[in-house]
Amino acid sequence: MTQSRLMSLVESVANVIVGYGVAVVTQILIFPVFGLHTTLAQNLKIGAVFTVVSIARSYVLRRLFESFR
């Protein structure tokens, strides 16, 4: 059974939504350890950029592996 392109995207987005929350919390906890002091708004924006990159990465990798099948 193969996964459709739409379902590949849906899975990737669901995965990244959960990852977004984890990333923002991690940034809030870890950035100060490295001397980086950001506001919540900045953390949310940084997380959003990485979220878009993660969605694209997950989708491309899923389609690549699906083509090998």
C-alpha positions, 0 to 999 in steps of 0.5 A, spaced: 500 500 500 502 506 498 501 513 501 498 519 497 502 525 496 496 529 500 497 524 506 504 525 506 503 532 507 498 531 512 503 526 516 509 531 515 504 537 518 502 533 524 509 531 525 511 538 525 506 541 529 508 537 535 515 538 533 514 546 533 511 546 540 517 542 543 522 546 539 519 553 542 519 550 549 526 547 548 529 554 545 526 558 551 530 553 556 536 552 552 538 559 549 539 562 555 544 557 557 548 559 551 547 567 552 542 568 547 536 572 550 530 572 546 523 574 547 517 569 546 515 573 540 522 572 537 522 564 539 515 563 536 518 566 529 524 562 529 520 556 531 516 558 525 522 559 520 524 552 522 517 549 522 516 551 514 523 548 513 521 541 517 515 541 513 518 541 506 524 537 508 519 531 511 515 532 505 521 531 500 524 525 504 517 522 504 516 522 496 523 520 495 522 514 499 516 513 496 519 513 489 524 507 491 518 503 493 
